[in-house]
Amino acid sequence: MMGWDADAQVWRKVLVNAEGKLIIDPTEIFEYVPTEDEQGKAPTSGWAFDHKADASAHHTKFTAAEARAAIGDLLNSSGVLIKNLNCGGKSLNTLAALLLKTAVGDGKQVTIFKDTDSNIVYFYCYESGVGPMECEIHAFDGSGYSKVATEVVADSKILTHAGNVSAHHSKYTNAEALAAAVAGLASGVSAVVINTGSFAKKTYGVRCGGGTVTLDVVTADVSASQVCVMVHLRILIARYDNNGMGIFDGYAHAYSTGPVFGSVSVDLKKLFFGTVAAPTLSWVGTGNVRDLRITNSIGYNRMTVEMTVQTFDGSFTLK
């Protein structure tokens, strides 16, 4: 038997058995272990038999229901999530938008989204059959939910409040408060105690009447430890016969370093030298609460005292 050699373009003898059947090399057309993408050879009968007998190499076809069950039946047959998705502490990443609806028939939906390369989060509300609608955001305040005002609403409320004349008054300054306190003292209102870190001013006018006059201007309380009350005075004295006058400037301070009134220092200097003698300053009384006294000697009938009092940790009372 002759066979045609297509490559050499010649006829060649081929082998046959006694029955005239073609004898070929089976490895030319079969292989025991199949090769991926092999198009010219088939698996051998031996490999096919072994593969069929290998139970682990086969399984029953996985149905759609079985596939959904394998992931806890999170989805229905339409691919809709029907159970809560537990991320197990993981994140949902790269979401373009989040559309909120409580049910399929919910007619109002809220979409949360952001633009590319933007740090702004947008809330968009839409009512089915109506169109876009105003969004409201409510935050839990510890006992319930309160509406978070938008900038437009806040601006509107501020303008409304600003236009309400009855809701405002002129600011009461420190000077006005002090003047009111001093005026009250001058009109016989009970003395006002000025506490730690404060100061006050007051002016006194005294007519001497030909004798020695004493004027207690302030009471210092240094009962606590490490406290101090400082008094600055400017005193103007004029003779009754207009033949002399004097201006005096001085300080008096009291402090304690414990439970004892530790110092009653006074310092008064004459700024304008007339024919009048300087008054005297002294702390009078006992214990840790004492009065600062100005004493004007005989012969002068007018004395004006301007006083500023400052307290550091203690307190004082204007007389």
C-alpha positions, 0 to 999 in steps of 0.5 A: 500500500502506498501513501502520498507524502505531501511534503516530499510530493512523492508516494511512499509505502505504508505498513499494513497487517495481514488483514490489510489494516494500516499499522500506525504509532498510537503515540502520534495521535494519543497521549495518556495525560491530556495537554492544555490547548493540544489540538492534534492528540486525544487522551488515551482510553486508560486516562479516560477510564481513570478520570471517570473513576475519580469521584473527586474530579466531578460534582453535581451542577451548582444551581442558582439557588445553591449559589445564593445559599452559599453566600447566606442568601443575601440576594434574591433571584433578581440580584437585590439585597434582601438581608443586612450586609455585614462588612465584618469591620471592613470598608465599602470602598469607591462608592460613586453614590449611595441611594437611600430608600426604605422600601421598593415603594418608598416615594422619597429617596435621598442620594449622597454623592461627591464630585471627582476631586472634591471634598464636598458631600452632597445630599439630593432628595427626590420625590417620585412623581414630583421631582427634587425636594428640599433636604433635611438633616436631623442629628441625635441630641441625646434625647431625640433628633433635632434639625440641623439648620442650613446656612440659608436658614441660619442666616435668616434667623440671625437677620430676624434676631438682629431686627428685633429691637426688644432683644437688644440693648446698648452694651453696659461698659465697665465705666458705666457699671463703676459709675453706677456703683459709685453713685449708689454709694454717694447716695447712701446705698449700702457699701459695695464689696469689690472682689479679687482682681477688680478696681474702683474709683471714687471722689470725695469732697470734704469741708473741714470747718476749722478743726481736724477732719478724718475721712475713712475712704476704704475698708481692706479685707486681707483675711485670706493668705497672700492677699493685697489691697492697693490704694492710690490717692490724689488729694487737693487741699485749699485754705479757707482764706485762699492763702494756700493750697497743696496737691498731694499724691500717694499710695497706701497698701495692705497685705497679709502673708498669713492670718495676720495683717502684715503691712499698713504701708503709706506713702504721700508726696507733695506735688505742688508746694503751697502753704498747707501741710500734708494730711496723714494716711493711716490704717485704723482698726484691728485684725485683718479688716481695717479702714484707710483714714485720711486726717486733715489738720486744723485750719483748712476748710476744703479737701478733695480726694480722688482715689483708685483702689486695686485688689489682688486676691483680697477684697475692699469696700468703698466707704 
